[in-house]
Amino acid sequence: MDEERALYIVRAGEAGAIERVLRDYSDKHRATFKFESTDEDKRKKLCEGIFKVLVKDVPTTCQVSCLEVLRILSRDKKVLVPVTTKENMQILLRLAKLTESDDSLEKVSEFPVIVESLKCLCNIVFNSQMAQQLSLELNLAAKLCNLLRKCKDRKFINDIKCFDLRLLFVLSLLHTDIRSQLRYELQGLPLLTQVLESAFSIKWTDEYESAIDHNGPPLSPQETDCAIEALKALFNVTVDSWKVHKESDSHQFRVMAAVLRHCLLIVGPTEDKTEELHSNAVNLLSNVPVSCLDVLICPLTHEETAQEATTLDELPSDKTAEKETVLKNNTMVYNGMNMEAIHVLLNFMEKRIDKGSSYREGLTPVLSLLTECSRAHRNIRKFLKDQVLPPLRDVTNRPEVGSTVRNKLVRLMTHVDLGVKQIAAEFLFVLCKERVDSLLKYTGYGNAAGLLAARGLLAGGRGDNWYSEDEDTDTEEYKNAKPNINLITGHLEEPMPNPIDEMTEEQKEYEAMKLVNMLDKLSREELLKPMGLKPDGTITPLEEALNQYSVIEETSSDTD
């Protein structure tokens, strides 16, 4: 009935009546996302009628009412089939100021029409394959970039920028060809980076370093939404850019990484918005070539260096481990470097672990990022090692028991999700410089067995990557407890009485044969398969492993 009345007025009424009836329809169906199939034809005709009104010279308020209803109706994919034409798309592009002209955005009265047109385009492009094809034909991506340039440094039109960026994200999500066009032809990387700079009001103090006001106000909701949409669009533009081939690319990525560092050090209007902002920043940092992530840390200024020296002198002499990491004036400092951004990433990771759900989507990106940063940048690895795996003192509890970051990560090493446990184990392994003995000290053999088996390191050794040769220093408490630490569980255990000490030789032989027979039965029934280590450290059926060792011995004998 609502569609029938609205359709009648749209076809025969004047602008004022059309505006009133469509405003009533919009207010009633603002939260409607599922529509009755019985009124489908009426909704299609209403859409067609609205487009006919939009080409007429009607007041701005009437245009806004028409676009609001069109946005609601465009949630229904079936309605869009007959109305998604090139002519109708061009009507929306004209209203959204997505044209080739250089007209500036001066008429404030037009802004609501531009915003509502962009909202309609977002729905239509997302829900209609025909609209997606027409977007390519009409070169919509270039028009969106042109509109963004018109919005540059204009804070009072954040809504226009926000939905422009959202439509750019939708386009680059649905069409991989547009990603390449945005990256190279339209210079999307510097353009979108500038949008972020504008949203954050960044003031540069050095080539890749911005001024951070820890006591400044949080971002406004509009600035936060605009930044989030820009981060999502940038993610699509850079999704295949993990390798840098040109010096200009390296500079652009470093500037973007510096902007993302600034993003990590500021907050949004609410805690949830801050987490969403930082989550998108983490996702985008994962696309940055690892060689460009060095800008996440920066040397201290002369004043900060003097303050750090004072703080170090104030620490007791027995706190040698803590002397390298200090907190001065809200700045996390390690080895003369500002580690604030890395510390934020570490806290973000711990919060995601504490959530206890959606680990693959929420946790693996930040874990992967920290792993790659640690592998490529020595100062970052040493700082994270100091925070996550400090020198062991109390080894009475198992490594997975407790509330420290180390305990939480060790628990993830046996998670049911293969991807989650692999990246958690890899992160700890890299912090240990890919040395098996160091990893086992912090995790125990049982927790690390999966990683070691996959890497062919069950027999010990170290990984393929090179790290500095600085040695770990064990505490006196650990050295004293080490002889009694169970290597499998990784914690201190009191010596247990040996159950066979009081057996006679005949009883020992009987129990041994009993065990052999049980294992033989399990093996023949294929309930258990004896495994052995190949010379390269990987697991294989025991017979195959023995055969390989026999071949090696024969070859060695022939050589002798």
Secondary structure, DSSP 8 states (H G I E B T S, - for coil): -HHHHHHHHHHH--HHHHHHHHHHHHHHHTT-----GGGHHHHHHHHHHHHHHHTS---HHHHHHHHHHHHHHTT-HHHHHHH--HHHHHHHHHHTT-SSS------GGGHHHHHHHHHHHHHHHHH-HHHHHHHHHTTHHHHHHHHHHHTTT-GGGHHHHHHHHHHHHHHHHH-HHHHHIIIIIS-HHHHHHHHHHHHHT--EEETTEE---TTS----HHHHHHHHHHHHHHHHHTTT--S--SHHHHHHHHHHHHHHHHHHTS--SSHHHHHHHHHHHHHHHTTS-GGGGGGGSEE--HHHHHHHHHHHHHS-TT-TTGGGEEEETTEEEETTEE-HHHHHHHHHHHHHHHH-S-HHHHTHHHHHHHHHHHHH-HHHHHHHHHHHS------SS-TTSSSSHHHHHHHHTT-SSHHHHHHHHHHHHHHTTTBHHHHHHHH-HHHHHHHHHHHT-TT--B-SS----------HHHHHHGGGEETTTTEE------TTTT--HHHHHHHHHHHHHHHHHHHHTTS---EEE-TTS-EEEHHHHHHHHHHHHHHHHHH-
